[in-house]
Amino acid sequence: MIPEFKRVPAIDKCFSILQFFAESKHSLGISEIAKQLELSKSTVFNIIYTLEDLEILEQCPDGKFQFGTLLYLLGNETGKRSDLIQTIHPYLDKINRETKLSAFLGIRSGLRAIIIDKVDTAYDIKISAEIGMHLPLLAGAGGKALLCQLKDEEIDHILTENTLKQLTSKTCIDKTQFKKEVLKIREEGIAFDDEEYIEGVVAFSVPLKTHRRGLQIAIWAVGLKQQVSSGNIPEISGFLRKIANALNQRFSPAVTETGCGKGSEAHC
């Protein structure tokens, strides 16, 4: 028997808005939401910006909104991992085993890259970071691999509105050169960070094509400089490209419709 309770109208309205986002095939503006759900603009405005502040939603460059990163993090924290994480996790494990580098899965949220899964089994030495950790988007291999998935005009907007910070002596702070590097990653499918973000640390990253609207996601492998020799860079880069290709095939619409490739062992 359901106990008596006083229903909270604001929660009903909030979930109707979230349901509308789930059913929509594009980002949404406040006026459109208010019109379609027959809610006042002030009510929608307050709910939308509350959800943005909580990272349930995030604002797009055009001022509209889409789902944010907290939904992924909540799913991970409660142990109810999404199909996306279940599919990718075995590959993180494979990267960690075969390269001895720490493997991370991250998504873009505004100007941040957020770690949503990892495998960093302890070897003699390792780089570690916690799930949910925020990293700057405009630095390092992971950030560039996420940026390369945006449209050129979105990249230009981000670079115009923000400053590239000198984090190490190898950090690129020239915006023209930085964009060239991002576009090269888009073309070649691999990013390499040689102490550009943290001194003594190197990283590789590959963008993934999940065919999920508004989602930029990438894998990166990170280790100390002493763990990666110049001769190993092509080998590790090729290995990560194979990982990305295998995952991209699993996320292709044809495979997704058949329900194949979810949570199965990584083969590449």
Secondary structure, 3 states (H helix, E strand, C coil): CCCCCCCCHHHHHHHHHHHHHHHCCCCECHHHHHHHHCCCHHHHHHHHHHHHHCCCEEECCCCCEEECCHHHHHHHHCCCCCHHHHHHHHHHHHHHHHHCCEEEEEEEECCEEEEEEEECCCCCCCCCCCCCCEEECCCHHHHHHHHCCCCHHHHHHHHHHCCCCCCCCCCCCCHHHHHHHHHHHHHHCCEEEECCCCCCEEEEEEEECCCCCCCCEEEEEEEEHHHCCHHHHHHHHHHHHHHHHHHHHHCCHHHHHHCCCCCCCCCC
